[in-house]
Amino acid sequence: MFDITSGPGDAGHGSFGSSDNSNGYRHGRGRLRGDDFGLTARPSLLALARTYLETQTRLWPELAGTPAVPNVTDAVVEAMADDFERRFRTQSMDIFDPAGLRRVWDAIGLGYVRFSDEGSNPRSLDQQLMNVLQRARRDGVFIPWHYVCADYAVSGTLACRRGYIVAKMLVERRSDTGVAWFIIDDLGRMNRNALESLRLGELVEATQVRLIGASDGFDSSNQQSKIMLAMMSSFNEVFIDQLKAKVHRGQTDAFNRGEIVQHPGFGYRLVDVLTPEGKPELTRKNTIKKRVEIDPEAAEWIVRGAEMIVRDNRSPGAVAVVFNDNNVGGARTWSSNRIRKLYARERLVGVEVFRRTMQVRDRDTGHVDVVQKDREAWMTRECPEMRILSDELADAVKAKLNLGSMRFGKNAAELRRDGKDPGRRVDVYPTVLVRPVCGGCGKPMALSRSTGKYKSFVCLNSIHGGHGCRNKGNKSARIIDEAVLKVVSAQILDEGFITDLTAEVNIRLAEAARRPQDTAKKLEQEIASRQRQVGRLTERLEKVQDAGGLDTIFNKVAELNRQLEAKRAELKEEQRRNRRPSVTSVKEQDVVVALTQLREVLLSDVGRAAPVLQALVGDVVIESRQVEGRKRPEMVAKFTIDGIPALAALDRGKAAGDDDPTVGMWEFLNTDRWIMLGTAPRGRRDVVVPLRRTPKYEAMLPQIVEMAEAGAGIDLISRALGIGAEVVRDALHLHETGQRPPGRVDGRRRQRRQSGQPFEPKYRQIAVEVDRRRKAGEGFDRLAREMKVSRGTVLRAYDFANRDEPAAAAREGRKPTRPPYKWSDESRAAKRKSRGA
């Protein structure tokens, strides 16, 4: 049996747009019930145990001081509370043993107490228990503490109450427990579920246990008890339905009046409403009145997270990592799902939604499903003062999150079943700068190693020769990125490329300015004519008397509507073609500014750079080519540099009111597919670049040559740059001969290092300690002896920790200046002692 209730729905889930399912339902996972579900709070449980002892001592003086009713002490109360918690959590029962006790009772019974709302008075359990114990005493029924069951703040509509289940277990096993009476305060405390009440009636009848209501006078031994149980249970259930309707009505009225009916959520805070005198304003319940306002710190993080998703192409999981690292909102429990729910809240754009969802509760198991209502059933109100995100940014976040969700999981599977390509999630949230394509089979290459700084790509088809691919081998993602960026950075600021791109842009702008602009008028006239025809046919429908003629008119109207839709789509495309940019020509300096901004973006974060680079170079195709004089083939990357799509992608991130006059022009040129007949685009470059690792000596060649020409030696240069002397020798060999140095032939091997740990020379490992002790006055010779390294290693470690001076000395061709040795008191004493010996 299910219980359906409405929920606020704006505390953390929902959507900006029409992302609902076709049937209007969205099922949640539901809340899990723990061992403490319905367990009385510890202070209230201690008070309940004390109430039991005091009441039973008064009602059963013959048992006072016995194990059945021990004396009231703090230790006894604590032990009774511990026993209750154990039985409640483990769903077990203890058998009451009357051995050794004077039998002053006529029967053994159990008592059950409950209240349903956390806002109720916890003393309600004590008051119910006293009523139950007093009624039991009048009938000579003793209720031991073992057989006292209770549920704290749990609805009576649920059959899965843990205290109630233990009570039924005591009844079911009457032969072991000896329970003959089941006493409650009233039937409403036992159940607010008519079906469960009838089930309990069948249980007590089958076990011959007498069910008693202490306050309402119910007695299952009465011949009319079945009728009374059915009627009173129905009344109790109807009471809950009426109460629910009243609460629903009150919340609706409060929402319409603009009052707070739900928690505002992250990004907002509750503050006191003050009177003109500066004192807190009180409500009719004598509580301090509250109002909602934006939390500036939280709002700043919300905007930052939205910009990370939209502009930096960061995934919700990556945003959650940043939020957790910065302890946003005082919590480290941010997750991908919580980020999606955060940006699905209408309150962020100044609209508050109420009753977006409802809860469907299984009364037997207590499982709750959160079901999404149709948008027509939502209650909304405008609250512009609560706006945190602009409409543009909020829509962009929604579109990006929806696009990412369609690339994997069930959504992607459904698209594939429909014959559609869902695309790849890495295209929405890039993790590498370049995603290459295999030149052997034309398929995207996959990351064979995707973590750490040693990412590499491989073609999965080449492993087994699928699709005839022979493009074997892995290639480092870093090498591919460096090769592509090096060529792109040089090409896009090349004088010839800038001249050609400027010329192509001006040719396109001039041609766009010469196009006729009234080509859409004919389509507009045709659309207006068909709309008039539809209007006339609609008027005729009201006058037609013969039902047989309606079909013809309906078919005609449907045909005209189809033609209208086609003409409107054609008109929209024609209007797009007739658009004009705000500028008619550009200068080379404008193109240089745009390309410089493009280069800066390419060197920024991967999330921002990857889509722009994709637009700039298109597909980067990796091929293996045989190189003359080399046994193994060499991998090369082929791509075409096209500046207009990349500048259009960069253009989308700018505001419409930007001072740059070319804003909007690049997007127009990118979407305008017109090309002059007989001419090829001039602003493109076909590039083939070999993929090889750039050695360190080649990358640092300019710095090394500059210091060497100033007169610095190999040892000083290596210390100044923090590199090995071998790197300096190889760089100088390349500079002097123009050839790469040969490989090592001495057979020596580098120091073996553990997997996953980069190699760090000894002088770098001890640099901090050497610098500290040298500045404390210790000499290099003493440090070398105590650290068990050579004096040269100590000097190199000191220079590495203080690289500014060696670098300046290397550029000036002099020796580095180091602070003089200072004799410490310990050193002086040691020297005097050695002289005296």
N, C-alpha and C positions, 0 to 999 in steps of 0.2 A: 504494500500500500504506500502511496506517495503523498507527500505534503508539499504544496507549492506555495512559496512565499516570494515576495518581491524584494530585491536588494537595491541599494543605491547605484552601484555600477560605475561610479566615477572614482573609486579609490585606487585604481591601478590597472584597469583593462578597458577595452573599447577601441574605437578607431575614429579618425577624422572623417573618412569618406564612407562610401557604400561598399565596404569589404565584407558585408554579411554573407552568410550562406543563403542559398536560394530559398530554403525553407525557414529562414529566420532564426535558426537555433545554432548555438555553439556550445558544446558540452565541455565543461571543465573537469579536472581530475578529481575534485572533491577533497574534503578535509579528512585526514586520518584521525581515528580515535585512539588516544593513548591510554596508558594504564591509569592516569590520574583524571580521566574524563568523568566529572561529577563527584570527585573526591572532595570532601569537606575541607576547607582551609584549616591549617593546624590550630590556630587560636580558637576557631569555632568548634573544632573537634574536641579540644581539651575542655571547653565550656560544656559541650554536650555530655562528655563522660562525667564531669562533675555534677551536672544536673541529674544524670541517671543515678549516681550514688546517693545524692542528697534526697531525691524523691523516693527511691526504693528503701532507704533507711527509715524514712518517715512512714512509708506504707507497709513495710515488712520489718518491724522492729525485731521479730524473732530471728531474722537472718542477718541482722546487723553485726558486723565484725567477723562474719564467716567468709569463706572463699567466694560465695555467691554474691554477697554484698559487703565487700571489705570496707574498712574505715577510710574516710576521705583524707588522703594525703597526696602531696604533689607527685611522689614516686608512683603511687597506685594509678593516679590519673594519667601520667605519662605512659605507663605500661598498657593501660586500657586503650589509649589512643594508638600506640604502636600495633597492638593486636588488630584493631579495626582497619588500619591502613594496610596491613599485610593481607587480611582477608579480602579487602576491596581490590587491591592491585592484582593479586593472584587468582581472584575469582574462586576462592575456596571457602570452606566452612569448618568451624570448630564444633565438636559435639559437646554439649553441656552434660557433665557427669554429676548427678546429685548424690553420689555415694558419700556417706559421712555427714550428710546434712539432714536436719530434721524436716520431714516432709509436711510443710504447713500449707501447701498449695493443692488445688484440685486438678490443675492441668498446667502444661507448659505451652507457652505461646511465643510468637515472634512479633516484633513491631517494625513498621516501615514508615519513615517520614521523608518528605521531599518539599523543596520549593523550586520554582522554575526560572527565576531571573536574578542575575547578579546584583541588580539594583534593589532587590528585596532585603528585608531585615534578616540577617543570619540567625537572629534569636528565634526566628520562626520555627526552626528545627527543635529547639529546646521546648518551646510552647507546645508543639505537636506531640513531642515525646512525653511531656507531663500528662497531656490528655489521654494518650494511649496507655500509660502506666496506671493512671487512676481508674480508667475503665477496666483494665485487666484485674486490678485489685478488687473491684466490686464483684467480679465474677470468680474470684479465687484463682486467677491465672497468673503465674509467675513468668516474667519475661527476663531471661538472663542476658547479660551484656553480649554474649556470643551470638544472640539472635536479634540484635538490634541492627537494622539496615537503614541506610540513608543515602540520598542523592542530593548533591549541592548544585543549585543553578542549572538544572536540566529540565527540558520541557517534558511534560507528561504525555505528549503525543508520541514520544519515542519509546519503542519497546526494548532498545538496546542499552538502557540504563544499567550500569554495573551493579549498583546497590539493589535494584529491583531484581536483577538476574540471580543474585545471591539469595534473595528472599524466596524466589521460586524454587531454587535448588533445595532450600530447607523444607519446603512443602513437599516437593517431589520425593524426597528421601525421609518421609515421616517415620518410617520404621526404624531408622537409625537416630534421627534427631529427637523424636518424641514430641514434635510440634503438633498440637491439636487445635490451636487458635491462631488466626492471622488477623492482627488488630492494626487498623490504620486510623488516621484522624477523620478522613472522609474519602468517599470514592474519587473525588477530584484530585486528591493527593496521590492516589494509587495510579490513575490513568486518566488522560484526556483523549483517549483513543477508544471508541466504542468496540471495535473489533478485538483489541487486546483485552479489554475488560471482560468480554464474553469468553475469551480463551482462558483467562484466569478463573472465571466462574466455573468452567468445565474442569479445570485442574483441581480446585478445592472440593468440588463435588466428587471427583474420582478418588481423591485421597482422604475424603471424609474430614477435611479440615474446615473449621468454622471461620468464615470471613466476617469481621465485625467492623463497622464504622463508628468510632467513638463519638463524633460530633453530629453526624447526620442520621444515626440510629439504624443504619443498615445492618441486617443480620441474615446470613445465608441460610440459617436454619428455618427461617420463615417460609411458609409455603408460597408466598407471593414474591420471594426474593428474585426469581428469574425475571419476572416482569419489571420489578423495581431496578434490577441491575441494568437491563436493556434500556429502560427509560432514562435513568439517571446518567448512564454513560453517554447516551445520545445528547442529553442536555449539556453535559460537560464538554462534549466535542463541539456542539453548536456555540457554546459560550466562547471557546477559543476562536472559532470563525468570526463571531461578532466582535471580539476584542481585536482580532487582526484587522477587521474592516475599520474599526474606530481608529486604530493606530495609523492605518493607511490613509484615512481621511485627514487625520491631524497632520501627518507629514506632508501631504499634498498641499494643505492650506498654508503650512509654514514655509514650504518651498516657494509657493506663489507670492508670499509676502516678503520674500527675500531673506528669510532667516536661515541659520545654519542647521542643516539636517544631515550632514555627512562630513566626515573628516576631509579637510581640504587637500591633504596629501603633500608629498615632497614639493618644495618650491614655495610653500605658503606657511603661514604661522597664525596662531590665534593670539590676539591681544585684547586687553581689557578695554571696554567702552567707558569713557570718562564723562562725567557731568561737566557743565561749564565751570564749576568750582574746582575741578580737578580730582574729584573723588570717583571711585568705581561705581558705575550704574548697576543697580540690582534688578533681577528679573522677578516675576511674580512668585517664583519658588524661593526667593531670597538668596539666589546665587548670583555671582558676578557675571554680567552680560559680556559676551565676547563678539568680536568681529574678525574677519579674515583679511589679511594683507599679504603682499608679496614679501618673501624672505629674500633680501638683496643678495646674500652670499649664495644661497641655493639657486636663485634665478640665474646668477652669473655662470654657475656650473651647468645649468640646463642649456643655456645658449651655447656655451663652449662645447658641450657634448653634441648638440645639433650641428654645429659647424664642423666638428670632427667627422660626423657621418656624411655630411653633404659635400664639404669642400676638400677634406682630406681623405675621403673614401675609406674611413675606418669602420670596421664592423661593430655591431653592438657589443660583441665580446671584448673587443679592444677598448671600447669606451668604458665598459665595466671594469677592466683592469686599471685604467687611469683613475676612475672613481674610487676603487678600493685602495689604490696606492695613496691617494690624497684624503682618505677617510671622509669622503663627501657625505654630508648629512649625518656625520657621527656614526657611520655604519661601514662595515667591510663585507657586506653580504650582497653586493651588486652582482648581477648576472646578466647574461645576454637576454633572457626572457624578461627580466625586470626592466632593462633599458627599453625594450620594445613597448612594454606597457606604459612606461613613463611618457614616451612621446606619442602615445595613442590617446592622451587625455585632452578633451576639448577645452578644459579650463585653461590650458596653456595659451589658447588663442582667444580667450575672453568669453567662452560659452560654457555654462555649467549645465551638466546633464544629470538627471535624476531618474531612477527606475529604468536603467538601460538593461538590467539583467533581472532574473528571478532565480530563486533556489528551488531545486526539486530534491526533496529529501525522502529517502527510503526509511520508513518508520521502523522496519525490522532491523536493519543494519546500521542506521544512522548516517549512511553515506549521503553526501550532498553534491549535486551537480549544479554548476552555475550555467544557466541557459541564457543565451543572448536573445533579447526581444527584437521585434521588428522596429525599424526606426520610427514608424508612425506612432508607436506606443511610448516613445521616450518623452520625458518632460524636460524642457530646456528653458533657460533664461539667460539673457545677455548680461555679462559682467565685464565690461571693457577695462575696468580698473584692475582686473586679474590677469590681463594679457601679459605674457612673458615672451612669446615668439611672434614674429611677424607672419602674416599669411603666406608670404612667399617661402620663408624658411620652413614653416610647418608643413606646407605642401611638399616641399623638396624632401624633407625627412620622411614623410609618409611614402612618397614615391620610391625613395631609395630602399626603405625597409621592405616594402611590398615587392620590389624588384629582386632583392636578395632572397626573400622567402620563396619566390617562385623558382629559384635555381637549384633547390635541393629538397629532399624529403618527399612527402606525399604530393605536394604541389607539382614538383618536377615530374614525378611518376605519372600523374594525371595528364600532363601536357604530352609526355611521350606516348601514352596510350592513344591520345587524340592525333598523333602524327606530327606534333609540333616539337621544335627544338627549344628546350628551356634555357639553353646557354649554360655558361659556367659561372659558378659563384665567385671564382677568383677574378672574373672580369668586373664584378661589382665591388669587391673588396680585395684589391691587389695586394699580394705579399712580396712580389718581386717586381723589378722595374720592367723587364722584358720577358714576355712569354713567347719563345720562338716556335716556329713551325718547321717540321722536318722536310727537307728538300727531297727525300727519297719517296715519301708516300703522301705528302701534303697534309698530314695530321698534326695537331698540336703536340708538342713534346711535353713529357711529364717530369715532375721533380722526382729523381731517384733518391735524392737526399734533400729533405725539405726543412730541416732545422739547423740552427746554428749559423755560423758564417761560411760554412762549406757547402752551400746549396749547389746542386748540379742537376742538369737536364739530360734526359735520355728519351729516345723514341721507343715506345713499347712494341711497336710493330717490328723494329729491327732486331729485337731479341730472338724472335723465332722466324724472322723472314716474312712476316705477314704483309700482304698487299705488295709483295715483291720488294720490300724495303731492305736495303743493304747499308743504310746510313748508321753504322754501329758506332758505339763509343759514347762516353759521358762528357759533358762539357760544363765547366764551372759557371754558375750564374753570375758570379762576380766578374769573370773574364768577359762574358758576353756583354754585361752592362758597361764595363769600362771601354770595350772596343766600340760599341755603338755610341756612347756618350762622347768619346774622344773625337770621333768623326763628325758627329752632329754639331758639337760645340764649335768645331773649326769651320764647318761648312755654312752654318746659318749666318755667321757674321763675316763670311767671305765677301769681298767687294763685288765679285761677279754674280754671286747668288743674290745679293741685295739688289743689284741693278736689274737682273732678270725678273725677280719677284715684283719689283716696283712697276716694271713695264707691263707685266701680265695683269696686275691689279688695275692699272689705268686703262688698259685695253678693255677689260671686262666692264669697268665702270662706264666707259664711254659708250659701249654697245648697249648697256642697260638704260642709259639716258636717252638713246635714240629709239627705243621701243615704243610703240603706241600704247597709250594708257587707257583707252576706252574699249578694249576688247571684251570687257565683262558686261557691257551694257546690253548686248543682245541676249546673254544668258539671263540677266535680271528681268528683261521683258518677258522671256519665255516662262520663267518661274512665276511671275505675277499673273500671266494669262492662265496658267494651270491652276493657280490658287483661286482665281475667279470661277473657273469651271467647277472646282470642288465645292465652292460656296453655293453656286446655283443648284448643283445636284443635291446638296444637303437641304436646301429650301424645298425642293421637290419632294423629298422624303416625307415631309410633314403633310403634303397634300395628296399623296398617293392613297387611293382607296383599295385598289386591287392588290392583295398580298403577293400575287404571282409576279407583279412587275418590280418588286423590291430587289429580287436577286440580280436583275440586270443592272440596276442602279448601284447596288453594292459592289458588283464586279468592276463597274466603271470607276467608281471612287477609289477602289483598291489599286487599279491600274494607274490612275492619275497620281496617287500618292507614291507609287514606286517610281514613276517618272520624276516627280518632284525631288525625291531623295537623290536620285542620280544627278539631276541638274544642280542641286545644291552642292553636292560633292565636287562637281565640275567647276562650279563658280568659286568654291573655296580654293581649289588648285589654281584657277586663273588669277584670283586675287593675290595669291602667294607669288605667282610669277610677275605680277605687276608691281610688286613692292620696289621701292627705291631707297638706297642708303642715303644717309644725311650728307655725305660728301660725294663730290664728282671726280676727284683726283687726289692722289697722295704724293708726298715727296719722299725721297730716300731717307730723310731723317726720321719721318714718321714710321717707316718700316724698320729702321734701326732700333728705335725705341721699343717697338712691339717685339722684335726678335730678342732684344736684350732682356725684356721681361720674361719672354719664353725661356731663355737660357737659365735665368734665375730659378724658374719653377722646375726645370728639369734637374737642377742640382738640389732640390728641396726634398721633403719627405716622399717616400715611395708612394703613399696613397694619392698625393696630389700629382706627382710627376708621371706615374705610370699611364693614366689615360691620355695625358697630353702627349707623351712620347709615342703612344700607340697611334694617335691621330697624325703625328708628324711623320712617322716612318712606315706605318701600316704593318704588315706582317714581316717579321724578321725571319728569313728562311735560312736554316742551317744546312750546309752541304759538306761532304767530304771530298776533297780534291787531291789528286796525286801531284806532288811537287817534285820538280826535277832535282835530282841529287839527294833526295830523302827517301828512305825506305817506307816509312809510315805516311799515310795520307794526312793532310792538314785540313782542319775544319775552317770554313769561312762563313760569314754572315752576309746575306744579300738583302737589301731593302732599298726603298725609294723615299727620298726626303721630299716632302710636300708641305710647304709652310702654311698654306691657307687653312687646311683642316685643323692644324695644331693651334694657329692663332684664333680660329673660331672657338675651339675648346677652351682656350684661355679667356676669350671674350665673354663666355657665359658666366664666369665668376665675377665679372665687373658689374657695378651698379649702373642703372640707366642714366643717372645724373653724373657720371664720371666726367672729369675734365678732358679725357682723351677723346678727340673728335672721331676716332675710328671705331668707337664702341658701336657694335651692331653691324658694321661694314663687313667684318670677316665672316660673321655668321651668314650674312646675305650671300657673299661670294661662295661660301661652302655649300649652301643649299641650292644655289642657282646652277643648274647643270648645263647651261649654255656654253659652248666652246666654238670658237671660230672655225669654220670649215677649212681644211687644208693646213691648219697650224697645230702644233703640239704645244702643250703648256711649257712655258719657259721657266717657271719657278719650281722646277723639279730636278732632282739629281739622283741618278741610279748609282748605288754604292756597293762595292764588294770589299769587305775588310777581313783580313785573316784573324782568327781567334787564337791568340797566343798570349801567354802570361808575360807581362812586362816585368823584367827583373828589377830588383831594388836598385842596383847600380845604374841602370838606365833611367829609372824614374828620378833619381837624385843626382844625375849627371851634371846639370847646370850649377848646383850649389857646390859640388865637389870641385869642378873645374875652376870656379871663381876663387875658392880658397887656395887651390894649388897654384894658380897664377899669382896670388898675393905672396907666395913663398912659404905657406904652411906645409908641414910634412904630413905623411900618411897617418902617423900616430895621433897628431894634434887634430887632424880633420875628423878622424874616427871618433875622438873624444868629444869634439865640438858638436857633431851631429848625432852622437849616441848610436853609432853603427859599428860593425866590425871592420877591422883593417882590410880584410879580404874584399869587402864590398868596395872600399876606396880604390884598391889596386885594380879590380875589374873595371871600374868606371874610368880610371886613367888609361887603362889598356884600350878601351873602346874609343876614348878621345884621341889617343895618339895614333892608333892604327886604323881606326874606322871599322874594325871587326870585333865581333863578340869574343870574349875570352874562351879558351878551350875548357872542357870539363876537367874535374879533378882526376889526377892520375896517380896520386901518392897512396891511394888505397885507404886513407884515413876516413873514419866514419864520425859523423856527428854524435853527440851524446844522445843516447836513447831516452826518450821521454814517454810518459804514460799517455795512453789514448785519451784524447779529449782535452789535454793540458798543453797549451802552447809553450814552446821552449823559451826560457829566460836565462840569459847569460849570468854568470856568477856575480860580475860586478854590479849588475842591476839589482840582484837580490840583496846585496849588502850595502847599497848606496845610501839608504836612509840612515842606517846604523853608523856607517863611516862618517857621514856628514855631521851627525849629532855628536859623536865622540871627538871628532877633530875640532869642532867648535868649542868643545869642553876643555880643549887643551892637550889632548893626547896626540902623540906623534904617529906618522905613517908607519915607521918601522915596528913600533909596538903593536899597532893595529894588525899589521901583517902577521906578526908572530902569534897573537892571540886568536886571530881568525883563521890561521893556517892557510893563508894564501900568499901570493907574491906581492912585493911592494908595488909593482906595476898595476896589479889588479886593484889594490887599494887606491892608487892615484886615479885610475880610470873611474872607480866608483865615486870618488869625491868630485871629479870633473863632471860626471853624469848628473850628480845632484845639484851642481852649480854650473849649468851649461852656458849661461850668458857670457861669462868671462872667457872660457875656451873658444866660443864662437867668435867673439870680438877679436881675440888674439889671432885666430886662424885667418880672419879677413884682413887683418893688419900685418900679418906675417911676422909676429913676435911670439915669445913664450908667454904662456898664461901666468898671471900673478896669483899666488896663493898666500893666505895669511901666514905670518911667521909662527914657528913653534913656540909655545909658551910652556916654561917649566912649571910644573905643578909642585906643591909642597911634598907630595909623596915621591915624585921623581927626584927632587933635590935631596931628600933624605936618603933615598936609595943610592944616589951617586956619591954622597959623602960617606956612606957606609962602605961602598966598594973601594973608595980611595983609602979609608982607614984600614981596611983589611990588607 
